[in-house]
Each structure stands twice: as structure tokens, then as C-alpha cells.
Amino acid sequence: MSRDATAAAQQFYGRWADFYDFLARSTPGLGDLRARAADALALDPGDTVVEMGCGTGANFPHLRERVGPTGRVVGVDFTQGMLGRARDRIEREDWRNVHCVRADATEIEFREAPDAILATFVVGMLADPAAEVERWADRLAPGGRLALLDAAQTTRWFGWPVNRAFRGLVVASSPSGTEAYDAPPWTVLDDRVAAARRALRARADETTHSEHALGVVRITGGRVARRGRSARRVQFG
Ligand SMILES: C[S@@+](CC[C@H](N)C(=O)[O-])C[C@H]1O[C@@H](n2cnc3c(N)ncnc32)[C@H](O)[C@@H]1O
């Protein structure tokens, strides 16, 4: 992501953090989709799961429930305002094994390789989502799982009116700068969501895919295959 795009995203999500948190918690059906995305990670008690672009922490309850009190949930986000809501939630719930880190998901390194990585409504914001999926896959522990939950235009036969409404939503929820894209923001989003999934499928030896909300929402998960060498354990400061 360019420096301008990063600044625009941080400004946008920083300004709308409270409203986003309200929508993230109260939109009907969204909790169920988050639970399905967490299921796609096939977490075991004691696992460490990292959520890239965790926002206000709406996925934390689902992840925490699955890793149990001996596991760990680490939320990564680069927008202070969103992380502030996530930290409030952690404090309110008194979750001792849920932590937030302010960092760029395209650059972060881990002291210990996580067992799973989740990104919900995030890859559409990344300039090169396929490269990031590759990068995240490389940082997982052996046999680690990666899951993506995203919205994009539906490909179903009745898609026209649904996509018309969806395009309006994309425009309303896009940080400034997307008007400078070569293509409409919904097309860029579609392409990024598809590219991330292609990259995940290419790296995973067990994949799951499901579509929801009239085909607008996709949940894709997979167990990342090794590339003829053991997965790396990465040190960071
Ligand atoms: C649409 S929100 C999704 C939040 C959360 N995943 C959810 O499902 O509610 C996108 C979030 O990703 C964060 N984000 C986008 N690009 C990022 C990056 N490169 N590094 C860290 N956070 C990023 C934004 O700050 C924002 O909080």
C-alpha cells in the first residue's frame, strides 16, 4: 500500500471507528459469518491465532472461544482508533489472552509462528493481496491454516440488482483515493478478493469455500502446504 493510501485508510477508519464498531456488532447475520470464518481455521484449544486488520475486535469472541483459555488471539491493525475500540472490548471482557498490536499487516513479523491467520474484510484494501496471502502463508507454523472472509459482487444469475446496491455500499465505505483507481472501486475490490483466493488455493492442500448473503460474501480457508521445506519460524523485535 502506498503511503498516501495507508494514510487515507487510517484517517477514514480512525474517523468512523465508533460507527464501524456499532455496525460490526449489530449488523444482522454478520456474527454468524464471523463464526463460520473462525470455523474455517479449524482451531484447537491452545492455538495461537493472528487476525490481520482486526478493526474493533468483532472476531475476537469467536476466535477466543475456539482457542480456549490456554490459546492466544493477537489482533493486528494499523489504525489507532479501531484498535482503541478493540482494546476497550478486551478490557471490558477481561480477556487475558487477547492482545492487540499496532502494525502494518503487510510488514509484521512474528517471534513465534502462529497456528492460524484470519483476515476479514481486509484483502480488498491491499494493493497486492496475492503477495500478502503468500507472505502470511510463509509465516504460519507447519500445518497452519489461513482463512479469508470478504464481500465482492455476486456472480449469481440474479446479481444485477444486488450488485447495484453493493456498488453503492463500496463507494460509501471506501477511503479517499479510490477515485484515482484506473477501474471503479467495486471492480478493484472484486479483483483483489479473487486474487487473494487464487493465492490461498495455490498454497493450501485442504481448502473450504462457501458463499453467503446472495453470493456477496465469500469465506475461504485452507491448510497451508509446505513448499518442500519446513515452514519458517520467524523472529521479530
Ligand atoms: C473493513 S475493516 C475490517 C475490520 C475487521 N476485520 C472486521 O471484520 O470487522 C478493515 C480494517 O483493516 C485495517 N487495515 C487495512 N489495511 C491494513 C494493513 N495493511 N495493516 C493493518 N491494518 C490494516 C483497517 O485499519 C481497518 O481496521
The ligand as a Gaussian input file, in Angstrom:
#p B3LYP/6-31G(d) Opt

LIG

0 1
 C      -13.142000      -3.102000       6.787000
 S      -12.224000      -3.062000       8.263000
 C      -12.388000      -4.749000       8.838000
 C      -12.164000      -4.859000      10.312000
 C      -12.373000      -6.273000      10.880000
 N      -11.514000      -7.232000      10.237000
 C      -13.811000      -6.704000      10.766000
 O      -14.081000      -7.736000      10.154000
 O      -14.667000      -6.010000      11.313000
 C      -10.570000      -3.065000       7.639000
 C       -9.546000      -2.923000       8.753000
 O       -8.280000      -3.290000       8.216000
 C       -7.308000      -2.382000       8.668000
 N       -6.225000      -2.440000       7.696000
 C       -6.298000      -2.262000       6.357000
 N       -5.100000      -2.434000       5.793000
 C       -4.247000      -2.738000       6.805000
 C       -2.857000      -3.030000       6.855000
 N       -2.100000      -3.039000       5.763000
 N       -2.297000      -3.284000       8.059000
 C       -3.044000      -3.266000       9.189000
 N       -4.368000      -2.990000       9.205000
 C       -4.962000      -2.739000       8.015000
 C       -8.046000      -1.047000       8.769000
 O       -7.399000      -0.166000       9.661000
 C       -9.407000      -1.497000       9.287000
 O       -9.431000      -1.516000      10.684000

